[in-house]
Amino acid sequence: MGCLLRRLFPFLVGTAVGVYAAQNYKVPNIRHLADRGADAARRYEEAYRKKPAVMDDDGSSTGARGRKKKVVQQVDNIDDDEE
């Protein structure tokens, strides 16, 4: 029984102090602060989001800054000297 009270006592004291503080002091609304933070993060993400690629008339896509993607082609080097 003593072990239960030893673990329960800090919880009860914290609850009592929280109720007293909420009734007698102006405590900020945590949910409102979290919503404002989420909205700020959403606006930041939308402002700095990478622009989608745009397709050209020839079917190639350009990146966010209008540059075409680099195409790497491998060319076989044929030596005629090895006959």
Short mmCIF file of the C-alpha atoms (twelve columns), coordinates in Angstrom:
data_MODEL
# 
_entry.id   MODEL 
# 
loop_
_atom_site.group_PDB 
_atom_site.id 
_atom_site.type_symbol 
_atom_site.label_atom_id 
_atom_site.label_alt_id 
_atom_site.label_comp_id 
_atom_site.label_asym_id 
_atom_site.label_seq_id 
_atom_site.Cartn_x 
_atom_site.Cartn_y 
_atom_site.Cartn_z 
_atom_site.pdbx_PDB_model_num 
ATOM 1  C CA . MET A 1  0.000  0.000  0.000   1 
ATOM 2  C CA . GLY A 2  2.883  2.372  0.777   1 
ATOM 3  C CA . CYS A 3  4.376  1.777  -2.680  1 
ATOM 4  C CA . LEU A 4  1.087  2.784  -4.319  1 
ATOM 5  C CA . LEU A 5  0.871  6.030  -2.345  1 
ATOM 6  C CA . ARG A 6  4.521  6.809  -3.058  1 
ATOM 7  C CA . ARG A 7  3.842  6.614  -6.819  1 
ATOM 8  C CA . LEU A 8  0.421  8.272  -6.694  1 
ATOM 9  C CA . PHE A 9  1.377  11.220 -4.464  1 
ATOM 10 C CA . PRO A 10 3.348  13.239 -7.089  1 
ATOM 11 C CA . PHE A 11 0.512  12.790 -9.577  1 
ATOM 12 C CA . LEU A 12 -2.089 14.055 -7.115  1 
ATOM 13 C CA . VAL A 13 0.067  17.035 -6.086  1 
ATOM 14 C CA . GLY A 14 0.694  17.936 -9.751  1 
ATOM 15 C CA . THR A 15 -3.004 17.736 -10.527 1 
ATOM 16 C CA . ALA A 16 -3.903 19.935 -7.543  1 
ATOM 17 C CA . VAL A 17 -1.267 22.539 -8.484  1 
ATOM 18 C CA . GLY A 18 -2.470 22.515 -12.117 1 
ATOM 19 C CA . VAL A 19 -6.100 23.067 -11.098 1 
ATOM 20 C CA . TYR A 20 -5.102 25.907 -8.755  1 
ATOM 21 C CA . ALA A 21 -2.979 27.588 -11.438 1 
ATOM 22 C CA . ALA A 22 -5.710 27.268 -14.090 1 
ATOM 23 C CA . GLN A 23 -8.312 28.840 -11.804 1 
ATOM 24 C CA . ASN A 24 -6.231 31.708 -10.431 1 
ATOM 25 C CA . TYR A 25 -3.822 32.644 -13.245 1 
ATOM 26 C CA . LYS A 26 -4.082 33.340 -16.952 1 
ATOM 27 C CA . VAL A 27 -2.686 30.106 -18.403 1 
ATOM 28 C CA . PRO A 28 -2.222 30.039 -22.209 1 
ATOM 29 C CA . ASN A 29 -4.323 27.648 -24.266 1 
ATOM 30 C CA . ILE A 30 -1.875 25.001 -25.487 1 
ATOM 31 C CA . ARG A 31 -4.192 23.734 -28.246 1 
ATOM 32 C CA . HIS A 32 -4.436 27.253 -29.713 1 
ATOM 33 C CA . LEU A 33 -0.639 27.608 -29.664 1 
ATOM 34 C CA . ALA A 34 -0.215 24.210 -31.350 1 
ATOM 35 C CA . ASP A 35 -2.733 25.129 -34.065 1 
ATOM 36 C CA . ARG A 36 -0.924 28.407 -34.750 1 
ATOM 37 C CA . GLY A 37 2.390  26.544 -35.008 1 
ATOM 38 C CA . ALA A 38 0.922  23.989 -37.424 1 
ATOM 39 C CA . ASP A 39 -0.531 26.781 -39.592 1 
ATOM 40 C CA . ALA A 40 2.819  28.586 -39.653 1 
ATOM 41 C CA . ALA A 41 4.589  25.370 -40.660 1 
ATOM 42 C CA . ARG A 42 2.017  24.742 -43.415 1 
ATOM 43 C CA . ARG A 43 2.455  28.272 -44.823 1 
ATOM 44 C CA . TYR A 44 6.272  27.903 -44.714 1 
ATOM 45 C CA . GLU A 45 6.078  24.572 -46.527 1 
ATOM 46 C CA . GLU A 46 3.789  25.964 -49.236 1 
ATOM 47 C CA . ALA A 47 5.988  29.040 -49.736 1 
ATOM 48 C CA . TYR A 48 9.200  27.043 -50.216 1 
ATOM 49 C CA . ARG A 49 7.774  24.001 -51.998 1 
ATOM 50 C CA . LYS A 50 9.618  22.840 -55.099 1 
ATOM 51 C CA . LYS A 51 7.693  23.702 -58.260 1 
ATOM 52 C CA . PRO A 52 6.459  20.711 -60.330 1 
ATOM 53 C CA . ALA A 53 8.151  19.869 -63.614 1 
ATOM 54 C CA . VAL A 54 6.532  21.310 -66.759 1 
ATOM 55 C CA . MET A 55 6.292  19.264 -69.967 1 
ATOM 56 C CA . ASP A 56 7.548  20.920 -73.173 1 
ATOM 57 C CA . ASP A 57 6.039  20.519 -76.657 1 
ATOM 58 C CA . ASP A 58 8.648  17.909 -77.572 1 
ATOM 59 C CA . GLY A 59 7.752  15.784 -74.541 1 
ATOM 60 C CA . SER A 60 10.790 16.608 -72.449 1 
ATOM 61 C CA . SER A 61 10.288 17.971 -68.974 1 
ATOM 62 C CA . THR A 62 11.877 21.058 -67.570 1 
ATOM 63 C CA . GLY A 63 12.647 21.548 -63.913 1 
ATOM 64 C CA . ALA A 64 11.465 24.262 -61.550 1 
ATOM 65 C CA . ARG A 65 13.843 26.844 -63.018 1 
ATOM 66 C CA . GLY A 66 13.105 26.179 -66.676 1 
ATOM 67 C CA . ARG A 67 16.247 24.184 -67.376 1 
ATOM 68 C CA . LYS A 68 16.006 20.942 -69.281 1 
ATOM 69 C CA . LYS A 69 17.105 17.745 -67.622 1 
ATOM 70 C CA . LYS A 70 20.494 16.443 -68.643 1 
ATOM 71 C CA . VAL A 71 20.338 13.306 -70.750 1 
ATOM 72 C CA . VAL A 72 23.319 10.989 -70.542 1 
ATOM 73 C CA . GLN A 73 23.854 8.764  -73.565 1 
ATOM 74 C CA . GLN A 74 26.491 6.105  -73.784 1 
ATOM 75 C CA . VAL A 75 28.290 5.876  -77.114 1 
ATOM 76 C CA . ASP A 76 30.200 2.778  -78.128 1 
ATOM 77 C CA . ASN A 77 33.642 3.616  -79.410 1 
ATOM 78 C CA . ILE A 78 34.468 1.421  -82.384 1 
ATOM 79 C CA . ASP A 79 38.116 1.155  -83.335 1 
ATOM 80 C CA . ASP A 80 38.757 0.240  -86.960 1 
ATOM 81 C CA . ASP A 81 42.430 -0.482 -86.226 1 
ATOM 82 C CA . GLU A 82 41.814 -3.923 -84.708 1 
ATOM 83 C CA . GLU A 83 41.159 -5.890 -87.914 1 
# 
